Amino acid sequence: MSVPNEKFIVDAQGKRTGVILDVDQYQRLLEDLEELESIRVYDAAKASGEEAIPFDDAMREIEAARK
């Protein structure tokens, strides 16, 4: 992903301490981060070797635990 017109916040010594992003770029980064987290969770579940349960069963268990 290219970042045109990078804008940095610098301290008194000129060291970069922050970055200013366009709102659209920020939103894309958040979406990419969410997708990566989903991939990590999937990979961890797959590697665990545990048996998967159907979504409806999982929801019933969650609802029962709330009561």
Biopython code that builds the backbone (N, CA, C, O; Angstrom):
import numpy as np
from Bio.PDB.StructureBuilder import StructureBuilder

atoms = [
    (1, "MET", "N", (0.844, -1.170, 0.000)),
    (1, "MET", "CA", (0.000, 0.000, 0.000)),
    (1, "MET", "C", (0.888, 1.231, 0.000)),
    (1, "MET", "O", (1.709, 1.407, 0.900)),
    (2, "SER", "N", (0.733, 2.057, -0.972)),
    (2, "SER", "CA", (1.525, 3.282, -1.006)),
    (2, "SER", "C", (0.838, 4.349, -0.167)),
    (2, "SER", "O", (-0.388, 4.388, -0.061)),
    (3, "VAL", "N", (1.647, 5.202, 0.418)),
    (3, "VAL", "CA", (1.137, 6.265, 1.269)),
    (3, "VAL", "C", (1.587, 7.596, 0.692)),
    (3, "VAL", "O", (2.668, 8.084, 1.020)),
    (4, "PRO", "N", (0.760, 8.187, -0.171)),
    (4, "PRO", "CA", (1.151, 9.480, -0.744)),
    (4, "PRO", "C", (1.036, 10.587, 0.294)),
    (4, "PRO", "O", (0.202, 10.536, 1.198)),
    (5, "ASN", "N", (1.891, 11.582, 0.143)),
    (5, "ASN", "CA", (1.833, 12.754, 1.016)),
    (5, "ASN", "C", (1.910, 12.396, 2.499)),
    (5, "ASN", "O", (1.068, 12.821, 3.290)),
    (6, "GLU", "N", (2.913, 11.619, 2.868)),
    (6, "GLU", "CA", (3.092, 11.273, 4.273)),
    (6, "GLU", "C", (3.287, 12.541, 5.093)),
    (6, "GLU", "O", (3.997, 13.458, 4.680)),
    (7, "LYS", "N", (2.652, 12.581, 6.251)),
    (7, "LYS", "CA", (2.782, 13.723, 7.149)),
    (7, "LYS", "C", (3.143, 13.189, 8.526)),
    (7, "LYS", "O", (2.451, 12.329, 9.072)),
    (8, "PHE", "N", (4.225, 13.704, 9.076)),
    (8, "PHE", "CA", (4.690, 13.229, 10.368)),
    (8, "PHE", "C", (4.634, 14.336, 11.405)),
    (8, "PHE", "O", (4.752, 15.520, 11.086)),
    (9, "ILE", "N", (4.453, 13.929, 12.643)),
    (9, "ILE", "CA", (4.572, 14.820, 13.785)),
    (9, "ILE", "C", (5.971, 14.586, 14.330)),
    (9, "ILE", "O", (6.374, 13.440, 14.531)),
    (10, "VAL", "N", (6.709, 15.651, 14.570)),
    (10, "VAL", "CA", (8.078, 15.517, 15.065)),
    (10, "VAL", "C", (8.228, 16.259, 16.386)),
    (10, "VAL", "O", (7.502, 17.213, 16.665)),
    (11, "ASP", "N", (9.192, 15.800, 17.199)),
    (11, "ASP", "CA", (9.476, 16.493, 18.449)),
    (11, "ASP", "C", (10.481, 17.615, 18.204)),
    (11, "ASP", "O", (10.839, 17.891, 17.059)),
    (12, "ALA", "N", (10.932, 18.252, 19.265)),
    (12, "ALA", "CA", (11.838, 19.398, 19.151)),
    (12, "ALA", "C", (13.170, 19.028, 18.490)),
    (12, "ALA", "O", (13.835, 19.889, 17.913)),
    (13, "GLN", "N", (13.560, 17.752, 18.572)),
    (13, "GLN", "CA", (14.807, 17.298, 17.963)),
    (13, "GLN", "C", (14.607, 16.824, 16.521)),
    (13, "GLN", "O", (15.563, 16.408, 15.867)),
    (14, "GLY", "N", (13.387, 16.884, 16.033)),
    (14, "GLY", "CA", (13.103, 16.448, 14.667)),
    (14, "GLY", "C", (12.821, 14.954, 14.554)),
    (14, "GLY", "O", (12.671, 14.434, 13.449)),
    (15, "LYS", "N", (12.746, 14.257, 15.695)),
    (15, "LYS", "CA", (12.460, 12.824, 15.684)),
    (15, "LYS", "C", (10.965, 12.614, 15.427)),
    (15, "LYS", "O", (10.121, 13.257, 16.051)),
    (16, "ARG", "N", (10.654, 11.709, 14.506)),
    (16, "ARG", "CA", (9.258, 11.399, 14.201)),
    (16, "ARG", "C", (8.599, 10.738, 15.410)),
    (16, "ARG", "O", (9.098, 9.744, 15.938)),
    (17, "THR", "N", (7.491, 11.295, 15.830)),
    (17, "THR", "CA", (6.777, 10.757, 16.989)),
    (17, "THR", "C", (5.349, 10.333, 16.653)),
    (17, "THR", "O", (4.689, 9.692, 17.471)),
    (18, "GLY", "N", (4.871, 10.678, 15.479)),
    (18, "GLY", "CA", (3.514, 10.328, 15.082)),
    (18, "GLY", "C", (3.338, 10.505, 13.599)),
    (18, "GLY", "O", (4.231, 10.984, 12.900)),
    (19, "VAL", "N", (2.191, 10.118, 13.134)),
    (19, "VAL", "CA", (1.876, 10.231, 11.713)),
    (19, "VAL", "C", (0.437, 10.690, 11.562)),
    (19, "VAL", "O", (-0.430, 10.322, 12.356)),
    (20, "ILE", "N", (0.193, 11.481, 10.556)),
    (20, "ILE", "CA", (-1.152, 11.932, 10.247)),
    (20, "ILE", "C", (-1.601, 11.182, 8.998)),
    (20, "ILE", "O", (-0.945, 11.217, 7.957)),
    (21, "LEU", "N", (-2.742, 10.502, 9.132)),
    (21, "LEU", "CA", (-3.265, 9.715, 8.018)),
    (21, "LEU", "C", (-4.567, 10.319, 7.525)),
    (21, "LEU", "O", (-5.337, 10.899, 8.290)),
    (22, "ASP", "N", (-4.792, 10.170, 6.236)),
    (22, "ASP", "CA", (-6.081, 10.489, 5.654)),
    (22, "ASP", "C", (-7.101, 9.526, 6.271)),
    (22, "ASP", "O", (-6.771, 8.370, 6.535)),
    (23, "VAL", "N", (-8.310, 9.978, 6.498)),
    (23, "VAL", "CA", (-9.335, 9.145, 7.122)),
    (23, "VAL", "C", (-9.555, 7.859, 6.331)),
    (23, "VAL", "O", (-9.719, 6.793, 6.926)),
    (24, "ASP", "N", (-9.561, 7.940, 5.014)),
    (24, "ASP", "CA", (-9.754, 6.735, 4.189)),
    (24, "ASP", "C", (-8.605, 5.745, 4.381)),
    (24, "ASP", "O", (-8.835, 4.538, 4.455)),
    (25, "GLN", "N", (-7.373, 6.246, 4.462)),
    (25, "GLN", "CA", (-6.227, 5.370, 4.697)),
    (25, "GLN", "C", (-6.341, 4.706, 6.063)),
    (25, "GLN", "O", (-6.084, 3.512, 6.211)),
    (26, "TYR", "N", (-6.728, 5.492, 7.051)),
    (26, "TYR", "CA", (-6.894, 4.960, 8.407)),
    (26, "TYR", "C", (-7.948, 3.861, 8.413)),
    (26, "TYR", "O", (-7.737, 2.806, 9.011)),
    (27, "GLN", "N", (-9.065, 4.092, 7.762)),
    (27, "GLN", "CA", (-10.145, 3.107, 7.707)),
    (27, "GLN", "C", (-9.670, 1.826, 7.029)),
    (27, "GLN", "O", (-9.987, 0.729, 7.490)),
    (28, "ARG", "N", (-8.912, 1.951, 5.936)),
    (28, "ARG", "CA", (-8.382, 0.764, 5.246)),
    (28, "ARG", "C", (-7.431, -0.010, 6.155)),
    (28, "ARG", "O", (-7.449, -1.240, 6.169)),
    (29, "LEU", "N", (-6.607, 0.701, 6.910)),
    (29, "LEU", "CA", (-5.701, 0.035, 7.846)),
    (29, "LEU", "C", (-6.478, -0.745, 8.905)),
    (29, "LEU", "O", (-6.119, -1.874, 9.237)),
    (30, "LEU", "N", (-7.537, -0.145, 9.431)),
    (30, "LEU", "CA", (-8.358, -0.838, 10.421)),
    (30, "LEU", "C", (-9.009, -2.078, 9.827)),
    (30, "LEU", "O", (-9.053, -3.124, 10.475)),
    (31, "GLU", "N", (-9.511, -1.974, 8.608)),
    (31, "GLU", "CA", (-10.125, -3.125, 7.947)),
    (31, "GLU", "C", (-9.099, -4.230, 7.706)),
    (31, "GLU", "O", (-9.387, -5.409, 7.909)),
    (32, "ASP", "N", (-7.905, -3.842, 7.273)),
    (32, "ASP", "CA", (-6.844, -4.835, 7.047)),
    (32, "ASP", "C", (-6.452, -5.504, 8.363)),
    (32, "ASP", "O", (-6.222, -6.712, 8.404)),
    (33, "LEU", "N", (-6.378, -4.727, 9.421)),
    (33, "LEU", "CA", (-6.028, -5.270, 10.735)),
    (33, "LEU", "C", (-7.083, -6.270, 11.208)),
    (33, "LEU", "O", (-6.748, -7.320, 11.757)),
    (34, "GLU", "N", (-8.347, -5.941, 10.996)),
    (34, "GLU", "CA", (-9.430, -6.842, 11.380)),
    (34, "GLU", "C", (-9.358, -8.143, 10.579)),
    (34, "GLU", "O", (-9.566, -9.225, 11.127)),
    (35, "GLU", "N", (-9.066, -8.035, 9.301)),
    (35, "GLU", "CA", (-8.951, -9.234, 8.469)),
    (35, "GLU", "C", (-7.769, -10.101, 8.918)),
    (35, "GLU", "O", (-7.882, -11.325, 8.980)),
    (36, "LEU", "N", (-6.653, -9.471, 9.225)),
    (36, "LEU", "CA", (-5.494, -10.230, 9.710)),
    (36, "LEU", "C", (-5.793, -10.936, 11.029)),
    (36, "LEU", "O", (-5.365, -12.071, 11.242)),
    (37, "GLU", "N", (-6.524, -10.266, 11.908)),
    (37, "GLU", "CA", (-6.889, -10.893, 13.178)),
    (37, "GLU", "C", (-7.784, -12.101, 12.940)),
    (37, "GLU", "O", (-7.627, -13.121, 13.612)),
    (38, "SER", "N", (-8.707, -12.008, 12.010)),
    (38, "SER", "CA", (-9.565, -13.148, 11.681)),
    (38, "SER", "C", (-8.739, -14.314, 11.150)),
    (38, "SER", "O", (-9.001, -15.470, 11.483)),
    (39, "ILE", "N", (-7.758, -14.013, 10.338)),
    (39, "ILE", "CA", (-6.874, -15.062, 9.812)),
    (39, "ILE", "C", (-6.086, -15.711, 10.941)),
    (39, "ILE", "O", (-5.944, -16.934, 10.974)),
    (40, "ARG", "N", (-5.577, -14.911, 11.860)),
    (40, "ARG", "CA", (-4.814, -15.454, 13.001)),
    (40, "ARG", "C", (-5.694, -16.366, 13.859)),
    (40, "ARG", "O", (-5.262, -17.442, 14.273)),
    (41, "VAL", "N", (-6.924, -15.934, 14.123)),
    (41, "VAL", "CA", (-7.836, -16.743, 14.924)),
    (41, "VAL", "C", (-8.148, -18.050, 14.208)),
    (41, "VAL", "O", (-8.169, -19.113, 14.829)),
    (42, "TYR", "N", (-8.388, -17.973, 12.915)),
    (42, "TYR", "CA", (-8.652, -19.180, 12.125)),
    (42, "TYR", "C", (-7.460, -20.127, 12.185)),
    (42, "TYR", "O", (-7.623, -21.323, 12.429)),
    (43, "ASP", "N", (-6.260, -19.589, 11.960)),
    (43, "ASP", "CA", (-5.051, -20.426, 11.985)),
    (43, "ASP", "C", (-4.859, -21.076, 13.355)),
    (43, "ASP", "O", (-4.485, -22.246, 13.440)),
    (44, "ALA", "N", (-5.113, -20.322, 14.424)),
    (44, "ALA", "CA", (-4.961, -20.870, 15.782)),
    (44, "ALA", "C", (-5.984, -21.973, 16.028)),
    (44, "ALA", "O", (-5.657, -23.001, 16.621)),
    (45, "ALA", "N", (-7.216, -21.766, 15.577)),
    (45, "ALA", "CA", (-8.251, -22.785, 15.761)),
    (45, "ALA", "C", (-7.909, -24.041, 14.971)),
    (45, "ALA", "O", (-8.081, -25.157, 15.459)),
    (46, "LYS", "N", (-7.433, -23.855, 13.767)),
    (46, "LYS", "CA", (-7.064, -24.989, 12.921)),
    (46, "LYS", "C", (-5.902, -25.778, 13.545)),
    (46, "LYS", "O", (-5.898, -27.009, 13.532)),
    (47, "ALA", "N", (-4.922, -25.051, 14.090)),
    (47, "ALA", "CA", (-3.742, -25.689, 14.675)),
    (47, "ALA", "C", (-4.050, -26.380, 16.002)),
    (47, "ALA", "O", (-3.317, -27.279, 16.412)),
    (48, "SER", "N", (-5.120, -25.974, 16.671)),
    (48, "SER", "CA", (-5.435, -26.548, 17.986)),
    (48, "SER", "C", (-5.862, -28.003, 17.885)),
    (48, "SER", "O", (-5.727, -28.763, 18.844)),
    (49, "GLY", "N", (-6.374, -28.388, 16.731)),
    (49, "GLY", "CA", (-6.808, -29.772, 16.559)),
    (49, "GLY", "C", (-8.129, -30.083, 17.233)),
    (49, "GLY", "O", (-8.590, -31.224, 17.192)),
    (50, "GLU", "N", (-8.749, -29.081, 17.859)),
    (50, "GLU", "CA", (-10.032, -29.305, 18.515)),
    (50, "GLU", "C", (-11.132, -29.485, 17.472)),
    (50, "GLU", "O", (-11.052, -28.970, 16.357)),
    (51, "GLU", "N", (-12.157, -30.229, 17.869)),
    (51, "GLU", "CA", (-13.279, -30.456, 16.959)),
    (51, "GLU", "C", (-14.122, -29.190, 16.862)),
    (51, "GLU", "O", (-14.446, -28.573, 17.876)),
    (52, "ALA", "N", (-14.472, -28.810, 15.649)),
    (52, "ALA", "CA", (-15.321, -27.641, 15.437)),
    (52, "ALA", "C", (-16.765, -27.993, 15.761)),
    (52, "ALA", "O", (-17.205, -29.124, 15.554)),
    (53, "ILE", "N", (-17.503, -26.998, 16.278)),
    (53, "ILE", "CA", (-18.920, -27.222, 16.528)),
    (53, "ILE", "C", (-19.713, -26.281, 15.623)),
    (53, "ILE", "O", (-19.238, -25.197, 15.286)),
    (54, "PRO", "N", (-20.901, -26.686, 15.234)),
    (54, "PRO", "CA", (-21.720, -25.826, 14.379)),
    (54, "PRO", "C", (-22.033, -24.493, 15.063)),
    (54, "PRO", "O", (-22.147, -24.425, 16.287)),
    (55, "PHE", "N", (-22.166, -23.458, 14.275)),
    (55, "PHE", "CA", (-22.417, -22.118, 14.787)),
    (55, "PHE", "C", (-23.656, -22.072, 15.674)),
    (55, "PHE", "O", (-23.623, -21.479, 16.753)),
    (56, "ASP", "N", (-24.752, -22.693, 15.230)),
    (56, "ASP", "CA", (-25.995, -22.670, 16.006)),
    (56, "ASP", "C", (-25.804, -23.302, 17.381)),
    (56, "ASP", "O", (-26.346, -22.812, 18.372)),
    (57, "ASP", "N", (-25.029, -24.400, 17.445)),
    (57, "ASP", "CA", (-24.752, -25.033, 18.739)),
    (57, "ASP", "C", (-23.943, -24.102, 19.633)),
    (57, "ASP", "O", (-24.208, -23.992, 20.830)),
    (58, "ALA", "N", (-22.966, -23.442, 19.050)),
    (58, "ALA", "CA", (-22.143, -22.510, 19.827)),
    (58, "ALA", "C", (-22.997, -21.380, 20.382)),
    (58, "ALA", "O", (-22.839, -20.995, 21.541)),
    (59, "MET", "N", (-23.900, -20.846, 19.568)),
    (59, "MET", "CA", (-24.771, -19.762, 20.029)),
    (59, "MET", "C", (-25.683, -20.229, 21.159)),
    (59, "MET", "O", (-25.908, -19.488, 22.116)),
    (60, "ARG", "N", (-26.211, -21.449, 21.060)),
    (60, "ARG", "CA", (-27.052, -21.988, 22.141)),
    (60, "ARG", "C", (-26.246, -22.095, 23.436)),
    (60, "ARG", "O", (-26.749, -21.762, 24.509)),
    (61, "GLU", "N", (-25.001, -22.557, 23.341)),
    (61, "GLU", "CA", (-24.156, -22.668, 24.536)),
    (61, "GLU", "C", (-23.892, -21.295, 25.150)),
    (61, "GLU", "O", (-23.928, -21.139, 26.370)),
    (62, "ILE", "N", (-23.629, -20.313, 24.309)),
    (62, "ILE", "CA", (-23.376, -18.958, 24.807)),
    (62, "ILE", "C", (-24.620, -18.406, 25.491)),
    (62, "ILE", "O", (-24.534, -17.846, 26.585)),
    (63, "GLU", "N", (-25.764, -18.561, 24.856)),
    (63, "GLU", "CA", (-27.022, -18.070, 25.449)),
    (63, "GLU", "C", (-27.324, -18.773, 26.770)),
    (63, "GLU", "O", (-27.776, -18.134, 27.720)),
    (64, "ALA", "N", (-27.081, -20.075, 26.838)),
    (64, "ALA", "CA", (-27.336, -20.814, 28.065)),
    (64, "ALA", "C", (-26.404, -20.344, 29.178)),
    (64, "ALA", "O", (-26.813, -20.303, 30.339)),
    (65, "ALA", "N", (-25.175, -19.992, 28.856)),
    (65, "ALA", "CA", (-24.216, -19.529, 29.859)),
    (65, "ALA", "C", (-24.588, -18.155, 30.404)),
    (65, "ALA", "O", (-24.216, -17.814, 31.527)),
    (66, "ARG", "N", (-25.312, -17.371, 29.628)),
    (66, "ARG", "CA", (-25.716, -16.023, 30.060)),
    (66, "ARG", "C", (-26.832, -16.072, 31.100)),
    (66, "ARG", "O", (-27.014, -15.116, 31.854)),
    (67, "LYS", "N", (-27.573, -17.163, 31.150)),
    (67, "LYS", "CA", (-28.726, -17.260, 32.061)),
    (67, "LYS", "C", (-28.335, -17.617, 33.443)),
    (67, "LYS", "O", (-29.193, -17.735, 34.317)),
]
sb = StructureBuilder()
sb.init_structure("model")
sb.init_model(0)
sb.init_chain("A")
sb.init_seg("    ")
for serial, (resi, resn, name, xyz) in enumerate(atoms, 1):
    if name == "N":
        sb.init_residue(resn, " ", resi, " ")
    sb.init_atom(name, np.array(xyz, "f"), 0.0, 1.0, " ", f" {name:<3s}", serial, name[0])
structure = sb.get_structure()
